[in-house]
Amino acid sequence: MTINIKNFLNDKTTLSKMGEFQSLKQIEGLEMSSISADLYSDGRDDLALFYFSKGANYATLTTSNSITSEFIPWNNNSHKKIIKGLLVNTKNANTFTGKQGKESIDILAKNLSRVLTLKESKNKKGTSETIKIKDLIFASTGVIGEEFPVDKIRERLPELVERLRKEHNKMYWIKLASAIMTTDTKPKLAYEEIIIGDELVKICGIAKGSGMIAPNLATMLSFIFTNADINSNLLKTLLKRAVANSFNAITVDSDQSTNDMVSIFSTRSIKIGQNISLNDKAVQKFEIALKKLCLNLAKQVIVDGEGAKKFVTINVINAKSLGSAKNIAFSIANSPLVKTAIAGQDPNWGRIAMGIGKSGEIVDQKKLKIRIGNFIVAENGKISETYDEKKLKEYMEWGSIEIEINLKLGNDAFKCYTCDFTHDYIDINADYRN
Amino acid sequence: MTINIKNFLNDKTTLSKMGEFQSLKQIEGLEMSSISADLYSDGRDDLALFYFSKGANYATLTTSNSITSEFIPWNNNSHKKIIKGLLVNTKNANTFTGKQGKESIDILAKNLSRVLTLKESKNKKGTSETIKIKDLIFASTGVIGEEFPVDKIRERLPELVERLRKEHNKMYWIKLASAIMTTDTKPKLAYEEIIIGDELVKICGIAKGSGMIAPNLATMLSFIFTNADINSNLLKTLLKRAVANSFNAITVDSDQSTNDMVSIFSTRSIKIGQNISLNDKAVQKFEIALKKLCLNLAKQVIVDGEGAKKFVTINVINAKSLGSAKNIAFSIANSPLVKTAIAGQDPNWGRIAMGIGKSGEIVDQKKLKIRIGNFIVAENGKISETYDEKKLKEYMEWGSIEIEINLKLGNDAFKCYTCDFTHDYIDINADYRN
């Protein structure tokens, strides 16, 4: 695997890979465009704009890292009710950029609102709706601590707005998802649709993330769009619940970004009920679809984890609490010794036992049952009597490995997802800035 | 660097490396021996015995992993006041070995006490002091979850006891320190001596540890011996204080062993005072020497960290509490992204900022000052105005890298030690059991 930070669309194999992706559809009320501001000096797209011509309800969840991108407080401080536009840049995180970083956002917001207002006034010939600075939000990803390339980005805003398109097929979604990548080797996209009444409710999601992926928003960006009319408060609740077992259940390297952000936007094109709440059948249907979409995107991030060759599921069951199950799952998933053993296709379950213990959670070694795939490797306080190293080694050659920890202490469970730790992770990260 | 689990003494280059080690001396009242029980199937020494002919006061600190070697509860459960012998085996951790593991210790203890009693009765011709099972302690290190090779070890006990030697020069100490290694590429030894009154007080220490090294006893074994007569309670206090800023201040991979153990033994040969306490000058002198010795051993563990090419010091200063300084230091030291950047000789200080933030500790980005070596890389919330990438890249080529985080929030500080994350770590650990 090589690092491919070039625009995915320029890759000759893209067309042959098209079948890997779901067919994302057009969302009424959403216009999108991407462009190169030459931040990577190789012509790849590095700016993406999402414009909601009639405004969008929205909810957003951000990193819990105490050092954040300048964009995060900026977004939080301006009290937006309805969002008109989202601008995403890659290559530069706008983190630890001080005054220059903060002022850059003011410059971009001012320019973007002006260019968008101009577009509106042209389209509507006279009604000239003003796009205000507070109608905009921003996201960024990339290197921390380098001066923010505000001029390069600002200069491209007119053409970026010019390029906005209402029609977007699968290929166009792939283009947008590619424009937000950093070390990702492929774009991440997911789609769900449900019928509510006679209406087709669509949910389109894109994500980026490959390294600095840990729970609590998994060091990534993800943007989800739906045509269903759901108010911002309800969107927030639904997003939180969906993220808990998807983006908050994955880890590549235990490192956590300063720029994590997951947002959902509703263009309000399709009514799914009056005064809807969590108890409504329509909302429940939507929630199931949203959870599926988030888990799909989260798993794509892990599959594309830096250097990852194997997808690993850690399932902790019968724990005395959810917190305990979660601690144990992540203690194993973040262990470099477990992850290198998996890379080496070695069923070294002793390291899994070490990972359980180092979580600090009290376990009963005699009750504990550890499975790798369908094979019980340890029970009754020792190696399983049916332990078969040969069969296990064969299983470890698979691309997807499942580890189950049965604590037999209670009824709570948590499943998390990770990848193995390979030479490529080190190659990618020893050399990231060059 | 290759994995050298062969007996260090068989290495042709050992003699040429002798100069690297301090000259450890004989401790009166201590006899030592090592032997091969062929646990590695290559003839290297894998058993070490330490025998205190007149008994020893002792103190021991063990792993906080909730899954432990069977030896740990066994040692704790038998209430020893005076220790006569310590047996250490390598290759097998005796962890997750169930009934077989527990019974193995009973078998070894019974046999060792018998053979040692026999030796005593031969030596003293008639006085025949009995070495009781409760006079013995055990330590082990190696693979978790494999059946404990009790028979192989038991069979070698008579010859191991036969080989006990009162005289031990530098070379003999190296032999013993080599017998407790696993993936270590070299033995770890340290020596301090002080004069108290007219007496020469000696402290000899050996350690092993290379992977599964994290704070809270740093996944390792270390055994320290002194001729100074210090009671067990005072030894415990001194050991705890020395470990806090040495073995508890190092991390290779954030993983924590099930077998960690640091012990100190006093053969009581030299009186350093009556009813001595922490306030005595002699004890203070001893404490300074013990701290120096522990830090020396801890640093040797890091230098020999699995795959390590660089020694890294993370110094967090002016924190609002010791806990906060410690959290931030280890958050950086355990970050795979920071460690791979160091391996790549890349002064990617943005990842250091990320590591500070992901600790969860509140920091003031505007006050924060980050130094790499003597170079300020970030201050006043942004990259330093004196930042010089070329000079920093040159500095990153050094074998020892210092990172200083000045939080400017209080008066507490913590220094921790780690190494970089290289391809060799993955090679060693993907293939550990083969």
Interface residues (C-beta under 8 A of the other chain):
Chain A: S64 N65 S66 I67 T68 A93 T95 F96 T97 G98 K99 Q100 G101 V143 I144 G145 E146 E147 G211 M212 A214 D253 S254 D255 Q256 S257 T258 N334 S335 P336 L337 T340 A341 A343 G344 Q345 D346 N348 W349 G350 R351 A353 M354 G355 I356 G357 K358 S359 G360 E361 I362 V363 Q365 K366 V377 A378 N380 G381 K382 I383 F421 T422 H423 Y425 I426 N429 A430 D431 Y432 R433 N434
Chain B: S64 N65 S66 I67 T68 A93 T95 F96 T97 G98 K99 Q100 G101 V143 I144 G145 E146 E147 G211 M212 A214 D253 S254 D255 Q256 S257 T258 N334 S335 P336 L337 T340 A341 A343 G344 Q345 D346 N348 W349 G350 R351 A353 M354 G355 I356 G357 K358 S359 G360 E361 I362 V363 Q365 K366 V377 A378 N380 G381 K382 I383 F421 T422 H423 Y425 I426 N429 A430 D431 Y432 R433 N434
